[in-house]
Amino acid sequence: MLSNKHYKIILSGGGTGGHIYPAIAIANELKSRYPESEFLFVGAKDRMEMEKVPQAGYNIKGLWISGIQRQLTPKNLIFPFKLISSLWKAQRIVKSFKPDVAIGTGGFASGPLLQMAVSNNVPAILQEQNSYPGITNKLLSKKAQKICVAYEGLERFFPKDKIKITGNPVRQDLLSVDGKTEEGKTFFNLTPSKITLLVLGGSLGSRRINELIEKELDFFDTQNLEVIWQCGKFYYQQYKLYGNSKGIQVHKFLNRMDLAYAAADIIISRAGASSVSELCIVGKPVIFIPSPNVAEDHQTKNAMAIVNHDAALLIKEDELNADFENKFSRLKSDAVRQLQLGKNIKKLALINATNDIVDEVEKLLNR
């Protein structure tokens, strides 16, 4: 229901698509309910949100902030200066914009912004995508009014009375993937009689997954597959030549993810929170290859939350050389197992996440 109320809503989340797209989805739903409201995003300078948010039609301001490196590096020496600078600028942004509510979806910039918001008595809501939360949301949870999560068991990290299980916001066009198979095969110029493998390494690409696919191209040829390979913008120049190979398509980025999912018969993917949530809605057989190079190995935890329901397969990076061809060929040749995995993962989908999160935002606005 449309409202003529005028709210000022500030959102922060970025660094990766997994933090950016949920924030945009939440803003879009709020805008549909309150079209007269003002929106302002706050992100990290030189990160992808500074491009993606304006493309979605929203204003954004950048902070000079980045994460702490896990190894001892010179970059860590300037982190305190970045933090002080970002807190100071975030304070100015909050004082100037005067938001009615602050929404954080994780990432470097959300820490300073949400900290300054709550310090100025702005009601705040956090959206935690992962099964193991990052340090930013753990610290902010003490002062936030509500924490929307995608997994059970997060009372280990957050105050139990603040937690609401909503799931992660996903692109709404994924809800109609089931009816787009033929359109997807046509869009990507695929052979309907062949099995299509979709390879996803996340918005920036995955070095290890790209190395695996390059190594297994001859194997895929023996399997009579067609491959849609999203290698990421950092790796496209290195791997684009394989796009001339028979049955192999190499993409920097997939602008029609709905049609890519629709065309796929089997999917290989990282296990970032947004990817996992999307794959639950899509309902296709998935092989997760989690990145071990993330805080607290949270991608493995995300994937295991699905694998433990017999809803996906998992291969660790250090087991790829020994296990990949065997596990993949067994799945590819077992149509019953493919169907079973697809049905099981779809049961875990939380398709109303964006609406449920915005309902919680409305409660704060109406206080």
C-alpha positions as CSV (number, residue, x, y, z in Angstrom):
1,M,0.0,0.0,0.0
2,L,1.5,3.4,-1.0
3,S,2.0,6.0,1.6
4,N,2.6,9.8,1.2
5,K,4.8,9.8,4.3
6,H,8.2,11.3,3.8
7,Y,11.0,9.5,5.6
8,K,14.7,9.8,5.4
9,I,16.4,6.4,5.1
10,I,20.1,5.8,5.2
11,L,21.6,2.5,4.2
12,S,25.2,1.1,4.3
13,G,26.6,-2.1,3.0
14,G,29.3,-2.9,0.5
15,G,32.6,-4.3,-0.6
16,T,31.0,-7.2,-2.4
17,G,27.7,-7.9,-4.2
18,G,26.6,-9.9,-1.2
19,H,26.4,-6.7,0.9
20,I,25.3,-4.3,-1.9
21,Y,22.4,-6.1,-3.5
22,P,20.5,-6.8,-0.3
23,A,20.8,-3.1,0.6
24,I,19.4,-2.1,-2.9
25,A,16.6,-4.7,-2.6
26,I,15.6,-3.3,0.8
27,A,15.7,0.3,-0.6
28,N,13.6,-0.7,-3.6
29,E,10.9,-2.2,-1.4
30,L,10.9,0.8,0.9
31,K,10.6,3.1,-2.1
32,S,7.7,1.2,-3.4
33,R,5.9,1.6,-0.1
34,Y,7.0,5.2,0.6
35,P,7.7,6.8,-2.8
36,E,8.0,10.3,-1.3
37,S,10.9,9.3,1.0
38,E,14.6,10.2,0.6
39,F,17.4,7.6,0.4
40,L,21.1,7.9,1.0
41,F,23.7,5.1,0.7
42,V,27.1,5.2,2.4
43,G,29.8,2.9,1.1
44,A,33.6,2.5,1.0
45,K,35.5,4.6,-1.5
46,D,36.8,2.8,-4.6
47,R,34.6,-0.3,-3.9
48,M,32.0,-1.6,-6.3
49,E,29.1,0.0,-4.4
50,M,30.2,3.4,-5.7
51,E,29.3,2.1,-9.2
52,K,26.4,-0.3,-8.5
53,V,24.3,1.9,-6.2
54,P,24.1,4.9,-8.6
55,Q,23.2,2.4,-11.4
56,A,20.3,1.4,-9.2
57,G,19.2,5.1,-9.0
58,Y,20.4,6.0,-5.5
59,N,22.8,8.6,-4.2
60,I,25.9,7.4,-2.3
61,K,28.7,8.9,-0.3
62,G,32.0,7.2,0.2
63,L,34.1,6.7,3.3
64,W,37.9,6.1,3.4
65,I,37.7,2.7,5.0
66,S,38.8,-0.8,4.4
67,G,39.0,-4.1,6.4
68,I,41.9,-5.2,8.5
69,Q,44.3,-7.6,6.7
70,R,44.6,-10.9,8.4
71,Q,48.3,-10.9,7.8
72,L,50.7,-8.2,9.2
73,T,50.9,-5.7,6.3
74,P,51.7,-2.0,6.0
75,K,48.0,-1.4,5.1
76,N,47.1,-2.3,8.7
77,L,49.3,0.6,10.0
78,I,47.0,3.2,8.4
79,F,43.7,1.5,9.4
80,P,43.4,3.6,12.6
81,F,43.6,6.7,10.5
82,K,41.0,5.4,8.1
83,L,38.7,4.5,10.9
84,I,39.0,7.9,12.5
85,S,38.4,9.6,9.2
86,S,35.4,7.5,8.4
87,L,33.8,8.0,11.8
88,W,34.3,11.8,11.5
89,K,32.7,11.8,8.0
90,A,29.9,9.4,9.0
91,Q,29.1,11.8,11.8
92,R,28.8,14.7,9.4
93,I,26.6,12.6,7.1
94,V,24.2,11.6,9.8
95,K,24.0,15.2,11.2
96,S,23.4,16.6,7.7
97,F,20.9,14.0,6.4
98,K,19.0,13.5,9.7
99,P,17.8,9.9,8.9
100,D,14.7,8.4,10.5
101,V,16.2,5.0,10.4
102,A,19.6,3.4,9.5
103,I,20.0,0.0,7.8
104,G,23.2,-1.9,7.7
105,T,23.9,-4.9,5.5
106,G,27.5,-5.5,6.4
107,G,30.8,-4.5,4.9
108,F,33.5,-2.0,5.8
109,A,31.5,1.2,5.6
110,S,28.5,0.0,7.6
111,G,30.5,0.0,10.9
112,P,31.3,3.7,11.1
113,L,28.0,4.8,9.6
114,L,25.8,2.6,11.9
115,Q,28.0,3.5,14.9
116,M,27.4,7.2,14.3
117,A,23.7,6.7,13.6
118,V,23.0,4.9,16.9
119,S,25.2,7.5,18.7
120,N,22.8,10.1,17.4
121,N,19.7,8.1,18.6
122,V,18.8,7.0,15.1
123,P,17.0,3.6,15.3
124,A,19.0,0.9,13.5
125,I,18.4,-2.4,11.9
126,L,21.1,-4.9,10.8
127,Q,20.8,-7.5,8.1
128,E,23.2,-10.4,8.6
129,Q,23.5,-12.6,5.5
130,N,25.9,-15.3,6.8
131,S,25.6,-18.2,9.2
132,Y,28.7,-16.8,11.0
133,P,28.5,-13.0,11.4
134,G,31.2,-10.6,10.7
135,I,32.9,-8.5,13.4
136,T,31.1,-5.3,12.2
137,N,27.6,-6.7,12.9
138,K,28.7,-8.4,16.1
139,L,29.9,-5.1,17.5
140,L,26.8,-3.1,16.3
141,S,24.3,-5.7,17.5
142,K,24.5,-4.3,21.1
143,K,22.9,-1.0,20.0
144,A,20.7,-2.0,17.0
145,Q,17.0,-2.4,17.6
146,K,16.6,-5.4,15.3
147,I,18.8,-8.0,13.6
148,C,17.4,-9.8,10.5
149,V,19.2,-13.1,9.9
150,A,19.1,-15.9,7.3
151,Y,20.1,-18.8,9.5
152,E,19.1,-20.4,12.8
153,G,21.4,-20.5,15.8
154,L,22.7,-16.9,15.6
155,E,21.7,-16.3,19.2
156,R,25.3,-17.4,19.9
157,F,26.4,-14.0,18.6
158,F,23.4,-11.7,18.9
159,P,20.9,-10.8,21.6
160,K,18.1,-13.4,21.2
161,D,15.3,-10.9,21.7
162,K,16.6,-8.8,18.7
163,I,16.8,-11.6,16.2
164,K,14.3,-12.1,13.4
165,I,14.8,-14.9,10.9
166,T,13.9,-13.4,7.5
167,G,16.3,-14.9,5.0
168,N,18.4,-12.8,2.6
169,P,16.9,-10.4,0.0
170,V,17.4,-11.7,-3.6
171,R,16.6,-10.4,-7.0
172,Q,12.9,-10.7,-7.6
173,D,13.2,-12.0,-11.2
174,L,14.6,-15.3,-9.7
175,L,11.2,-16.2,-8.4
176,S,10.1,-17.0,-11.9
177,V,13.1,-19.0,-13.0
178,D,11.1,-22.3,-13.3
179,G,9.2,-21.0,-16.4
180,K,12.2,-19.6,-18.2
181,T,14.2,-22.7,-19.2
182,E,13.6,-22.4,-22.9
183,E,14.2,-18.7,-22.9
184,G,17.4,-19.2,-21.0
185,K,18.7,-21.8,-23.4
186,T,17.9,-19.6,-26.3
187,F,19.4,-16.5,-24.8
188,F,22.7,-18.2,-24.3
189,N,22.5,-20.1,-27.6
190,L,22.6,-23.5,-25.9
191,T,21.8,-26.9,-27.3
192,P,18.6,-28.1,-25.5
193,S,19.6,-31.8,-25.6
194,K,22.9,-31.1,-23.8
195,I,23.5,-30.6,-20.0
196,T,24.4,-27.0,-19.2
197,L,26.9,-26.4,-16.4
198,L,26.8,-22.9,-14.8
199,V,30.0,-21.8,-13.0
200,L,29.8,-18.9,-10.6
201,G,32.8,-17.5,-8.7
202,G,31.0,-14.5,-7.1
203,S,30.8,-10.9,-8.3
204,L,34.6,-10.4,-8.4
205,G,35.5,-13.9,-9.5
206,S,37.3,-16.8,-7.9
207,R,40.9,-17.6,-8.7
208,R,40.7,-21.2,-7.5
209,I,37.5,-22.0,-9.3
210,N,38.8,-20.4,-12.5
211,E,41.9,-22.6,-12.3
212,L,39.8,-25.7,-11.8
213,I,37.6,-24.9,-14.8
214,E,40.6,-24.3,-17.0
215,K,42.2,-27.6,-15.9
216,E,38.9,-29.5,-16.5
217,L,38.0,-28.2,-20.0
218,D,39.1,-31.5,-21.6
219,F,37.1,-33.4,-19.0
220,F,34.0,-31.4,-19.7
221,D,34.4,-32.1,-23.4
222,T,34.3,-35.8,-22.7
223,Q,31.2,-35.3,-20.6
224,N,29.4,-33.7,-23.6
225,L,28.6,-30.5,-21.7
226,E,28.0,-26.9,-22.5
227,V,29.5,-24.5,-19.9
228,I,28.5,-20.9,-18.9
229,W,31.6,-19.7,-17.1
230,Q,31.3,-16.5,-15.1
231,C,35.0,-15.8,-14.4
232,G,34.7,-12.3,-12.9
233,K,36.1,-9.0,-14.1
234,F,39.5,-9.5,-12.4
235,Y,40.1,-12.7,-14.5
236,Y,38.3,-12.0,-17.7
237,Q,41.4,-11.0,-19.8
238,Q,43.1,-14.2,-18.6
239,Y,40.4,-16.6,-19.5
240,K,38.4,-15.0,-22.3
241,L,40.3,-16.9,-25.0
242,Y,38.6,-20.1,-23.9
243,G,35.3,-18.6,-25.0
244,N,36.3,-19.7,-28.5
245,S,36.3,-23.4,-27.4
246,K,33.5,-25.7,-28.4
247,G,30.6,-25.5,-25.9
248,I,32.4,-23.0,-23.6
249,Q,31.2,-19.5,-22.9
250,V,33.3,-17.1,-20.8
251,H,31.6,-14.1,-19.2
252,K,33.0,-11.3,-17.1
253,F,29.6,-10.7,-15.5
254,L,26.1,-12.1,-16.1
255,N,23.6,-9.4,-16.4
256,R,20.7,-11.8,-16.9
257,M,21.3,-14.1,-13.9
258,D,17.6,-15.2,-14.0
259,L,18.2,-16.7,-17.5
260,A,21.6,-18.2,-16.5
261,Y,20.0,-20.0,-13.6
262,A,17.1,-21.0,-15.8
263,A,19.4,-22.5,-18.5
264,A,21.5,-24.4,-16.0
265,D,21.2,-28.1,-15.2
266,I,24.0,-28.2,-12.7
267,I,25.7,-25.3,-10.9
268,I,29.2,-24.9,-9.4
269,S,29.3,-21.9,-7.0
270,R,31.1,-20.2,-4.1
271,A,29.0,-20.2,-0.9
272,G,28.6,-16.5,-0.2
273,A,25.4,-15.8,1.6
274,S,23.6,-14.1,-1.3
275,S,24.6,-16.8,-3.7
276,V,23.3,-19.5,-1.3
277,S,20.0,-17.7,-0.8
278,E,19.6,-17.4,-4.6
279,L,20.4,-21.0,-5.2
280,C,17.8,-22.1,-2.7
281,I,15.1,-20.2,-4.7
282,V,16.4,-21.5,-8.0
283,G,16.2,-25.1,-6.9
284,K,19.0,-26.7,-9.1
285,P,21.6,-29.3,-8.1
286,V,24.6,-27.4,-6.7
287,I,28.2,-28.2,-6.0
288,F,29.6,-25.7,-3.5
289,I,33.3,-24.9,-3.5
290,P,33.5,-22.5,-0.5
291,S,36.3,-19.9,-0.3
292,P,38.6,-20.7,2.7
293,N,40.0,-17.2,2.6
294,V,37.1,-15.4,4.4
295,A,36.6,-14.5,8.0
296,E,35.9,-17.5,10.3
297,D,35.6,-19.7,7.2
298,H,32.0,-18.6,7.0
299,Q,31.4,-19.8,3.4
300,T,32.0,-23.4,4.5
301,K,29.5,-22.8,7.3
302,N,27.0,-21.4,4.9
303,A,27.4,-24.4,2.6
304,M,27.2,-26.9,5.4
305,A,23.9,-25.4,6.5
306,I,22.6,-26.6,3.1
307,V,24.6,-29.9,2.8
308,N,23.3,-31.0,6.2
309,H,19.8,-31.1,4.7
310,D,21.0,-33.3,1.8
311,A,20.4,-30.3,-0.4
312,A,23.8,-29.8,-2.1
313,L,27.3,-31.2,-2.5
314,L,30.4,-29.6,-1.1
315,I,34.0,-30.0,-2.3
316,K,36.8,-28.2,-0.3
317,E,39.4,-26.4,-2.3
318,D,42.2,-28.7,-1.1
319,E,40.2,-31.8,-2.2
320,L,39.4,-30.6,-5.7
321,N,42.3,-32.4,-7.5
322,A,41.3,-35.7,-5.9
323,D,37.5,-35.5,-5.8
324,F,36.2,-33.2,-8.4
325,E,36.0,-35.4,-11.5
326,N,34.6,-38.3,-9.6
327,K,31.9,-36.3,-7.7
328,F,30.9,-34.3,-10.8
329,S,30.6,-37.3,-13.2
330,R,28.5,-39.2,-10.6
331,L,26.1,-36.3,-10.2
332,K,25.9,-35.6,-13.9
333,S,25.0,-39.3,-14.7
334,D,22.4,-39.5,-11.9
335,A,19.2,-37.7,-12.9
336,V,17.4,-38.9,-9.8
337,R,20.0,-37.5,-7.5
338,Q,19.9,-34.2,-9.4
339,L,16.2,-34.0,-8.9
340,Q,16.5,-34.9,-5.2
341,L,19.1,-32.2,-4.6
342,G,17.0,-29.6,-6.4
343,K,13.9,-30.4,-4.5
344,N,15.7,-30.4,-1.1
345,I,17.5,-27.1,-1.6
346,K,14.2,-25.4,-2.7
347,K,12.6,-26.4,0.5
348,L,15.1,-24.1,2.3
349,A,14.2,-21.0,0.3
350,L,12.9,-18.0,2.2
351,I,11.3,-16.1,-0.7
352,N,9.7,-13.3,1.3
353,A,12.9,-12.0,2.9
354,T,12.8,-8.5,1.5
355,N,9.2,-7.9,2.5
356,D,9.8,-9.4,6.0
357,I,12.9,-7.1,6.5
358,V,11.1,-4.0,5.4
359,D,8.2,-4.9,7.7
360,E,10.7,-4.7,10.5
361,V,12.0,-1.4,9.2
362,E,8.4,-0.1,9.2
363,K,8.0,-1.0,12.9
364,L,11.0,1.2,13.7
365,L,9.6,4.0,11.6
366,N,6.2,3.9,13.2
367,R,7.5,3.9,16.8
